[in-house]
Amino acid sequence: MEKLFYSITEAEDITGVKIATLRYWEEQIPQLKPKRTEGGTRRYSAEDIELIHTIKYLSNEGHLTMEGIRRQLANRRK
């Protein structure tokens, strides 16, 4: 059964993206905004996990910069 939300450690395990990188991407990519508990703990949805996979692909395989990734994601939303 798929969980509704994942911790940042689980997101790291699922995506292979380091926690520090996930935090950086949250600052740089407006679409990546996991929910937060009252205590401030990040809770990643399945959609967030999919977005992380997409960002990772665009960065590694597409060789895009953060600006390029932001533009690519903005164009996908339109």
GUNUKE-754598 format. One record per residue (C-alpha): residue number from 1; chain; x, y, z. Coordinates in nm, 2 decimals, padded with zeros to 4 digits. Layout:
GUNUKE-754598
<r num="NUM" chaine="A" east="X" north="Y" up="Z"/>
...
end
This chain:
GUNUKE-754598
<r num="1" chaine="A" east="00.00" north="00.00" up="00.00"/>
<r num="2" chaine="A" east="00.13" north="00.34" up="-00.10"/>
<r num="3" chaine="A" east="00.17" north="00.60" up="00.18"/>
<r num="4" chaine="A" east="00.00" north="00.94" up="00.16"/>
<r num="5" chaine="A" east="00.31" north="01.12" up="00.28"/>
<r num="6" chaine="A" east="00.68" north="01.05" up="00.31"/>
<r num="7" chaine="A" east="00.95" north="01.20" up="00.54"/>
<r num="8" chaine="A" east="01.25" north="01.37" up="00.39"/>
<r num="9" chaine="A" east="01.46" north="01.06" up="00.48"/>
<r num="10" chaine="A" east="01.21" north="00.84" up="00.29"/>
<r num="11" chaine="A" east="01.21" north="01.08" up="00.00"/>
<r num="12" chaine="A" east="01.59" north="01.05" up="-00.01"/>
<r num="13" chaine="A" east="01.57" north="00.67" up="00.00"/>
<r num="14" chaine="A" east="01.31" north="00.66" up="-00.28"/>
<r num="15" chaine="A" east="01.47" north="00.91" up="-00.51"/>
<r num="16" chaine="A" east="01.84" north="00.88" up="-00.44"/>
<r num="17" chaine="A" east="01.86" north="01.25" up="-00.39"/>
<r num="18" chaine="A" east="02.05" north="01.37" up="-00.08"/>
<r num="19" chaine="A" east="01.86" north="01.55" up="00.19"/>
<r num="20" chaine="A" east="02.07" north="01.87" up="00.15"/>
<r num="21" chaine="A" east="01.99" north="01.86" up="-00.23"/>
<r num="22" chaine="A" east="01.62" north="01.82" up="-00.16"/>
<r num="23" chaine="A" east="01.63" north="02.13" up="00.07"/>
<r num="24" chaine="A" east="01.82" north="02.33" up="-00.19"/>
<r num="25" chaine="A" east="01.57" north="02.23" up="-00.46"/>
<r num="26" chaine="A" east="01.29" north="02.34" up="-00.24"/>
<r num="27" chaine="A" east="01.45" north="02.69" up="-00.23"/>
<r num="28" chaine="A" east="01.51" north="02.69" up="-00.61"/>
<r num="29" chaine="A" east="01.21" north="02.52" up="-00.76"/>
<r num="30" chaine="A" east="00.87" north="02.69" up="-00.68"/>
<r num="31" chaine="A" east="00.67" north="02.37" up="-00.76"/>
<r num="32" chaine="A" east="00.85" north="02.17" up="-00.50"/>
<r num="33" chaine="A" east="00.68" north="02.26" up="-00.18"/>
<r num="34" chaine="A" east="00.62" north="01.96" up="00.05"/>
<r num="35" chaine="A" east="00.35" north="02.01" up="00.32"/>
<r num="36" chaine="A" east="00.48" north="02.08" up="00.67"/>
<r num="37" chaine="A" east="00.35" north="01.96" up="01.00"/>
<r num="38" chaine="A" east="00.29" north="02.21" up="01.28"/>
<r num="39" chaine="A" east="00.64" north="02.13" up="01.40"/>
<r num="40" chaine="A" east="00.79" north="02.21" up="01.06"/>
<r num="41" chaine="A" east="00.86" north="01.85" up="00.95"/>
<r num="42" chaine="A" east="00.84" north="01.80" up="00.58"/>
<r num="43" chaine="A" east="00.59" north="01.56" up="00.43"/>
<r num="44" chaine="A" east="00.63" north="01.47" up="00.07"/>
<r num="45" chaine="A" east="00.33" north="01.35" up="-00.13"/>
<r num="46" chaine="A" east="00.35" north="01.10" up="-00.42"/>
<r num="47" chaine="A" east="00.34" north="01.40" up="-00.66"/>
<r num="48" chaine="A" east="00.63" north="01.56" up="-00.48"/>
<r num="49" chaine="A" east="00.83" north="01.23" up="-00.52"/>
<r num="50" chaine="A" east="00.75" north="01.23" up="-00.89"/>
<r num="51" chaine="A" east="00.85" north="01.59" up="-00.92"/>
<r num="52" chaine="A" east="01.18" north="01.51" up="-00.75"/>
<r num="53" chaine="A" east="01.24" north="01.23" up="-01.00"/>
<r num="54" chaine="A" east="01.17" north="01.47" up="-01.29"/>
<r num="55" chaine="A" east="01.40" north="01.74" up="-01.15"/>
<r num="56" chaine="A" east="01.67" north="01.48" up="-01.10"/>
<r num="57" chaine="A" east="01.63" north="01.36" up="-01.46"/>
<r num="58" chaine="A" east="01.64" north="01.72" up="-01.60"/>
<r num="59" chaine="A" east="01.95" north="01.79" up="-01.40"/>
<r num="60" chaine="A" east="02.14" north="01.47" up="-01.47"/>
<r num="61" chaine="A" east="02.02" north="01.35" up="-01.81"/>
<r num="62" chaine="A" east="01.91" north="01.69" up="-01.95"/>
<r num="63" chaine="A" east="02.21" north="01.87" up="-01.82"/>
<r num="64" chaine="A" east="01.99" north="02.17" up="-01.73"/>
<r num="65" chaine="A" east="02.08" north="02.44" up="-01.48"/>
<r num="66" chaine="A" east="01.83" north="02.53" up="-01.20"/>
<r num="67" chaine="A" east="01.71" north="02.82" up="-01.43"/>
<r num="68" chaine="A" east="01.66" north="02.57" up="-01.71"/>
<r num="69" chaine="A" east="01.47" north="02.33" up="-01.49"/>
<r num="70" chaine="A" east="01.25" north="02.61" up="-01.36"/>
<r num="71" chaine="A" east="01.16" north="02.71" up="-01.71"/>
<r num="72" chaine="A" east="01.10" north="02.35" up="-01.82"/>
<r num="73" chaine="A" east="00.87" north="02.29" up="-01.53"/>
<r num="74" chaine="A" east="00.68" north="02.62" up="-01.59"/>
<r num="75" chaine="A" east="00.63" north="02.53" up="-01.95"/>
<r num="76" chaine="A" east="00.49" north="02.19" up="-01.85"/>
<r num="77" chaine="A" east="00.22" north="02.36" up="-01.63"/>
<r num="78" chaine="A" east="00.10" north="02.58" up="-01.92"/>
end
